Amino acid sequence: MKVLLNLIWLVFAGFWLAIGYLFAALIMIIPIITIPFAVASFRMALFALWPFGNVIVAKPYAGAGSALMNVIWFVLAGWWLALGHIVTAIACAITIIGIPLALGNLKMLPVTCVPFGKDIVPVEALRPDMRVLYRT
């Protein structure tokens, strides 16, 4: 079932969202100081392509550095990537079959706005000590 959901997602939402994340990564890689933001954007582009079967978990040792990076990320790229998720969610919600995809888009908003201090792991690699923030 997750393969079918991922294929539908890829066609209707994932490809376009991944392009947005890749564009953000390319912009962020130009100044050398923002390379960590580019890495986060590349990671989220892969997640946007094939999200079902993966979970977002909190890193247990993320602290003030992650919080500061999240604020800078939101100002530089997070808000317009979140806007892309909202627009895609509205477009997906027009059809009945797209409603689960729209909900998936809206569930990705928190990681889009604040990606630092989070990891994307396959469900199979989930351990009991991991705190799950988002499950597709």
N, C-alpha and C positions, 0 to 999 in steps of 0.2 A: 504494500500500500504506500509506503514512504517513497518508493521509486516513482510511482504514478503521480503522487503529489509533487515530488520534485520536478518531474517533467512538465507538468502543468504550470508549476511555479516558474520554471525557467522560461517558458514561452511567454507567459503573460506578465511577469513581474521581475524575475531574477536577472534576466539579461540586461534590462534597462537600468535597474538599480546597481548592478555590478559596473556598468559603464560610468555611472555617477561616482561610485567609489573609486574607480580607476582614475577618473579625471581629477578627483580630489587628491589622490596619491601623487599623480604627476605634478600637480601644482605644489604640493607640499615637499616634493623632493628637490625642487629648484634651490631654495635656500637650504644650506646644509644643516642649519640648526633645527629644521622641522622634519628631518628624516624619521624620527620616531613616530610622527603623525602619519607619514607616508606608509610606514610598516603597518600601523594599525588600520589604515584605510585599505591596504592590500589584503589584510587578513579578513576584514569585513566584506570585501568584494567576493572573496571565495565563499564566505558564509552566505552572502546574498544570492549566489548562484545555486547553491544546493543546501538549503537550510534544514530540511526535514531529516531527522535522524541525528541531529547535533543539538547540544544544549550549551547554554551560556552559564558559566559558573563564576563565582566570585573568587578572586585570588585572596588567600587568607592573610597575606602580608602586605597588601597594597595599603599605602598610607598617604601622607600629605603630598608626596610627589605625584602620585596618581591623581589626586584631587586637583592639584594645580594644572596638570596636563589636561585634565578633563575640561577645566574652565577655558583654557586656551583653545582646545579642540572645538568646543561649542561655538566660540566666537569666530574661529576661522572657517570651519566646515560643517560642524554638527547641525546647525540650524537649517542650512539649505539641503543637506542630505535627509534630515527629518521631514522637510517639506516634500521631498521626492517620495518618501514613504507614504505620506498622507495622500498625495495626489494619486499614487499607484493604488492605495487602498480604496480610494473613492472609485477609481476606474474598475477595480476588481469587484467591488460590491454591487455593481450594476446588474450582474447576472447572478443567478442562484448558485451556480457551480463556483463562482469566484468569491463567495462570502468567506470560506475558510482561508483563502489567500489574503483577503482583506484583513482578516483578524491576525494572520501571520505577520503582515506588514505592520500593523499597529503594535504587535508584541515586540517587534524589532526596534521600535522607537527608543527605548531606554539605552540600548547598547549603541545606537546611532549617536545619541546625544552625549553619552559618557562612556567611551570604549575602554579607557585605561582602568586597570584593576579587575579586568574580566578576562576569562579564557573561553575559547570555543572548543569543546571536546565532543567526540562521538559518544553516543549513548552507551555503546559497548565499553568505553573506557571510564565511565562514571564510577567513582568510588563512593562509599557511604559517607566519608568525611567531607565531601564537596557540597557546597551550598549552591543549589541550582537557582538561577535567576530567571531563566527563560527556557522553556521547553517547547519544541515544535511538534 
